[in-house]
């Protein structure tokens, strides 16, 4: 198996090799060029095979065995998935009227796990900072099961530096709670990079698998526009609108120790241009949210309350996206529930 340590070693070798000719005062000779291409091929051919195999495992998964198709495995009840999709036509109309792209994925659930879906089981091109929710969930699992204090100091390794919107500084120590808070409230990139090192890739994905998530995996650290952290990973972070919605349902149902902490942090998220803004002129009450954006995708998973009942809405648009379209879609979903009393 092409393990992560070997990948890191080969990656370091490649970057070291790349630096060598760049420091020379003359261009590549034929021998250096051939050597570079050979090393490049040796490293990225097996990586491409691993990526292809992983993609095939997702795309070729038997839908009848997939948690995204079988709510009994992850959503624990309600109508079967096909029946819920049959009742979800209003989401397609809302997506069209709001200006979402045809690629948009939507999942809506109440806390009783009665859900509606529009392509909610499909993997988007990226999940961007929405991946910070599963990282937070796994961190709370670790600290609560191992009795670790959130005051535990953690050193921010300079190797995890990238462009960041928080006030964290590498080379300094911060308590775990501060790192967690900066990740969820200000969507720090340095914070989850350090938490990935703290938790370990394998541990993160084992916990997610144990909780029944088939498609939610953490395989990459976070990078800004120009600066990449060391050991960034060799895969894509993945999830679906359905699984992110289920994760938020578990949080707002307080099904696991530490969920109260996550609820309090999601309530203070700094970015309020999508779910929060979409509910400003609605009788629905915004409870909390996590947003995510890259050049490939824009999305949010938001908790709201309508007439005493809580709902989770996740929208991920990896087509020609816009904040306005997502805002309008969230408002339209809330208004639909208000008008009809439910789904």
N, C-alpha and C positions, 0 to 999 in steps of 0.2 A: 504493500500500500504506500502511496506517495504521501508520507506524513508531513505534518506542519513544520517540524524541525528541519527536515531535508529541504522543504520549500524555502524556508528562511535562509538556510545556508547557501542555496543556489542563488537566491535573490541577492544576498550580500556579495556573492562572487560576481554576479553580473554587474552590479552597480560599481563594484571596485574595478572591474575590467573596463567599464565605460569611462570611469574617471581618468584612467591611465592615458588613453589617446587624447583626451580633452586637455590634458596638461602639457602636451607636446606643442612645439612651435612649428610643426609641419603637419600637413594632412596625412590621412591614412595611406600607407603603402598597400600594395595588393595583398601581402601576407597578413598584415594586421586586419584588413577588411575581411578576408576569408576566415581568419580566426574569430573575429567578432561575430560573424554570421553563424559560425559553427556553434559557438557558446550560446548564442541567442536561441538557436534551434534546439540545442540539448535541453535548455531550461524550459522553454515555452511550449514545446511539443507535448511533453507529459502533462503540463499544466492545462493545456487545451483539452487533452483527453479527460482529465479529472473534471474540468468544467462541463464538458459534453456529457460525461456520465452522470454528473449531478443534475444537469438540465433534463436529461432523459428520465431520471428517476422521478422528477416532478411532473414533467409533461406526460410521461407514459404511465403514470400511476393509475391504477384501476379505480375509476370514480366510485364504484360500489364500496371500496375499502377506504376511501378518503374521508377524513374527518370533516372536510369542507362540504362534502356531499351528505354526510351522515351526522346530523345534529346529535344523535344519541351518544356519539363518541366524545364530542366536545361541547355541544350546546345542551346536552342532557334533557332533551324533551321537546315538546311542541309538535307541530305538524312535521311530517317528513319533508325533506328538502325540496323535492319536486313540487309538493303541494304549496309550500311557501312561495316558491318562484311563481307559480300560477297566480298567486294573489298579489304579485308585485308589479303589475302593469303600471300602476300609478307612478312608480319610480322612473320608469322609462320616459313617461310623459314629462315628469318634473325635470329629468336630465335634459331632455330636448328643449323645453321651455326656458330653462336656466342658462343654456348655452354651454353645458358640459360637452366634452367631446364624446364620440361614439365609443372611445376606449375607457370611459369612466367606470369605476367600480363603486358600488354603494351597498352598504349593509346597515340595516336598522333593526334594533332589538329593544324590547322592554326587559326589565330585570327578571321577568318570568320566562325569558328566552323564547318569546314569540317574536319571530323575525321576518323581515322581508329583504329580498336580495335583488340586485342588478349586477350581474357578473361578479358577485362578491367572492366567488370561489376561484377566480382567475388571478394568477400572479402578475402584478404590475411590473413595469420595467425596473422600478426602484421603489423602495419605501422610505428613503431619505431619513429624516430625523424621527419618523414614527417608530423606527427600530429602538429608540431610547426607552420606549414603554416596556418592551420585553426585557431589556437590560435592567431597568428599575425593578421589575417583578422578580427577576432572578436574584438581584442583590437583596431584596427584602426576604426572599426565601432563605438565603444563606445566613443573614444576620439573625433571623428569628429561630431557625433550626439549630444553629450553632452557638446561640447566646452571645453574639458579638455586639458590642456597644456601637451605636452610630457615632459616638464620640471618638472612636478609634482613629488615630492620626494616619493619614495615607500620604506618602511622598509622591508628588507629581513629577514623573520622570520627564526630563527635557526631550527624550526620544518620542514622547507622545504629543509634542507641540504641533499645532496647526492654527490657522486663523480661527478666532474664537470671539464670541459675543459676550463672554462673562468677564468677571474680574479675577479669575484664577490666574496664577502665575506659576509656570513650571519651575522646578527647583525648590519649591516650598512644600510644606506639609499642611494639610487641611483635614478636619474631621470628615468621616464618611458622610455625615448628614449634609455637610456643605457641598461636597462633590455631587451627591445625589440631587440636591436642590438646584444647583447650577445647571445640571443636565436637563431637568424638567422645566424649570422656570425660565431660564435664559437660553435653553437649547445649546449649552456649551458643547463643543466638540472634544476639547481636551479631557473633560470629565469622563465621558463614556470610554474614551481610549484608555484611560487609566483603570477604569472599572473592568474593562475587558482583561487587562493584565492581572488585576486583583482576583477576578473570578475564574479566569481561564476559559479558553474557547470551548473545550470539551464539557466543562461543568455547565456553562450557560446552555448549551444545546441539549445536554442530558436532562436538565430540569425542564426545559421547554417540551421535550419529547415526553417526559413523565407526566406532564400536565395535559397531554393529548394533542398538542399542536403539531400538525403534520408538516405545515409549510413555513412556519416561523422559525428562522434560523439566523444566527449572527455569525458571519464569516468575514467581516471586514471592519476595520476601524474607520473613523470619520476623518475626512480631509477637507480643508478649505479650497480656495480656488488655486493656490499656487504651492502651498506647503503640505507635504505628505508626512505623516508619522512613520517611524520605523515599524517594521513587522506589521504592515497595514492589513495583511491577509491576502488570500488568493481566491476569493469567491465574492458573491454578492449577498448582501443582507436581504432576506426574503420574508414575506408574509402576505396575507390576503386581507381584504376588507372584512371578510367573515371572521377570521381569527383575531384580528385586532379588536373587533367589536366584542367578541367573546371575552377577550382579555379585560376589556373595560367593564363588561358585565360582572365579571368575577370581582374586580376591584370595587365597584360601586355596590355590590352585594356584600362586601366585606367578607369574602369567603376564605381569606387567608390572613394570618397574622401580619401586621404591618400595612394592610390596605388603607387604614385610616391615614397613615402618613402620606401615601401616594395621593389620596383624595385631596388632602390639604395642599399638596404641592401643585397638582394639576389645576387647582382653583386659582393659583397665582401665576399661571403662565403669562409671560410678557407679551407674546404675539397674540393679538386679539383681532386680527384682520379677517378671520374667516368665520368660525362658529360663533364667537362672541358677537361680532358685528352683525352676523346674520340674524341674531335673535334680539337685537336691540329694540326693534319695533314690533316684537311679538309678545304675546302673553306667556310664552314659554320662558322658563327661567334657566339661564346658563349656569352649569355647575362646575365645569372644568374642561380642559382641552389639551391636546398635544398636536402640534402642526409639524409639517415637514415639507421641504422643498429642495429640489435640485433642478438642473437644466432639463431633466427628463420627466419630472413628476411634481405635482403639487397635491397635498392631501392634509386631512385632519381627521382626528377621532375625538368626538365631543360628547359630553354628557349634558343632558338637559332634563328639566322637570316640567311636566304638563299636568295640571289638575291633580297634583299629589303623586303622580306616577313618573318614574324615571325611565329615560330612554337613552340609548347610545346610538349615535349616527357616525359612521365612518364613510368618508368620500375620498377616493384616490383617483386622480385624473392624470394619466400618463400619455394623453394626446395633446392637443393644443389647449392648454389649460389657462384659467384666469382666476384670480381671487374673487372677482365679482361673481363669476358663474357658481363657484362653490358656496359663496355667501347666499346667493339667491336660492340655490338648491336646498341648503339647510333651512332657510326661512320657509320655503315651500313645503318641505317635509313636516316641519313643526305645525304649519297652518293646516295641513291635511289631517294630522292627528287631532288638532284642536277641533276642526270642523266635524270630523267623523267619530270622535270619542276614542279612537284607537286606529288600528290598521283596517 
